[in-house]
């Protein structure tokens, strides 16, 4: 029998991974096509680390920490895009408190 709470947690993880992949793709676009400065690929590498980290997590608190870090990266991208007159991302992040 499947545990509904665990299934919901896995769904939340999948949603966060999807958002992280979107961030990664947008970072590529920003740096390669729009000239965003990401010295030593710091933001890009943080995004990759978060994607790697999410596979090993087992607690909603850990997932929440990853979301907070990812939102910081999203804000940096959004600020850059806004300065360039581009649309921002506006990703929807899951509420893990209900998991």
C-alpha positions as CSV (number, residue, x, y, z in Angstrom):
1,X,0.0,0.0,0.0
2,X,1.3,3.4,-1.0
3,X,1.7,6.1,1.6
4,X,-0.2,9.2,0.4
5,X,2.1,11.5,2.4
6,X,5.2,10.0,0.8
7,X,3.6,10.2,-2.6
8,X,2.8,13.9,-2.1
9,X,6.4,14.5,-1.0
10,X,7.7,12.8,-4.2
11,X,5.4,15.0,-6.2
12,X,6.6,18.1,-4.5
13,X,10.2,17.0,-5.2
14,X,9.4,16.5,-8.8
15,X,7.9,20.0,-9.0
16,X,11.0,21.5,-7.5
17,X,13.3,19.6,-9.8
18,X,11.2,20.9,-12.8
19,X,11.6,24.4,-11.5
20,X,15.3,24.0,-11.0
21,X,15.7,22.7,-14.6
22,X,13.8,25.8,-15.8
23,X,16.2,28.0,-13.7
24,X,19.2,26.2,-15.2
25,X,17.9,26.7,-18.8
26,X,17.1,30.4,-18.1
27,X,20.5,30.9,-16.6
28,X,22.0,29.5,-19.8
29,X,19.9,31.9,-21.9
30,X,20.8,34.9,-19.7
31,X,24.5,34.3,-19.7
32,X,25.0,33.1,-23.2
33,X,22.5,35.2,-25.1
34,X,21.8,38.2,-23.0
35,X,25.2,38.8,-21.4
36,X,24.3,38.2,-17.7
37,X,27.4,38.2,-15.5
38,X,27.7,34.9,-13.6
39,X,31.3,35.0,-12.4
40,X,32.8,31.5,-12.4
41,X,29.3,30.2,-13.1
42,X,28.4,30.5,-9.4
43,X,24.6,30.6,-9.9
44,X,24.7,27.9,-12.5
45,X,26.7,25.6,-10.3
46,X,24.5,26.3,-7.3
47,X,21.5,25.3,-9.4
48,X,23.2,22.1,-10.5
49,X,24.1,21.4,-6.8
50,X,20.5,21.9,-5.8
51,X,19.3,19.4,-8.5
52,X,21.9,16.9,-7.2
53,X,21.0,17.5,-3.5
54,X,17.2,17.1,-4.0
55,X,17.7,13.4,-5.0
56,X,19.0,12.6,-1.5
57,X,16.6,14.5,0.7
58,X,13.9,12.7,2.7
59,X,12.4,15.5,4.8
60,X,10.1,18.4,4.0
61,X,12.4,20.7,5.9
62,X,15.3,19.8,3.6
63,X,13.0,20.4,0.6
64,X,12.0,23.8,2.0
65,X,15.7,24.8,2.3
66,X,16.3,23.9,-1.3
67,X,13.3,25.9,-2.4
68,X,14.6,29.0,-0.5
69,X,18.0,28.7,-2.2
70,X,16.3,28.2,-5.5
71,X,14.1,31.3,-5.0
72,X,17.2,33.4,-4.4
73,X,18.6,32.2,-7.7
74,X,15.3,33.0,-9.4
75,X,15.4,36.5,-7.9
76,X,18.8,37.1,-9.3
77,X,17.6,36.0,-12.8
78,X,14.4,38.1,-12.4
79,X,16.4,41.2,-11.5
80,X,18.7,40.8,-14.5
81,X,15.7,40.2,-16.9
82,X,13.9,43.2,-15.6
83,X,17.0,45.4,-16.2
84,X,17.1,44.0,-19.7
85,X,13.4,44.8,-20.3
86,X,12.6,41.1,-20.5
87,X,9.8,39.2,-18.8
88,X,10.7,37.6,-15.4
89,X,10.2,33.9,-14.7
90,X,7.4,33.9,-12.1
91,X,7.8,30.3,-11.1
92,X,5.3,28.7,-8.8
93,X,7.0,26.9,-5.9
94,X,5.2,24.3,-3.9
95,X,4.1,24.8,-0.3
96,X,5.9,22.0,1.5
97,X,4.3,22.8,4.9
98,X,1.2,20.8,3.8
99,X,3.3,17.7,3.0
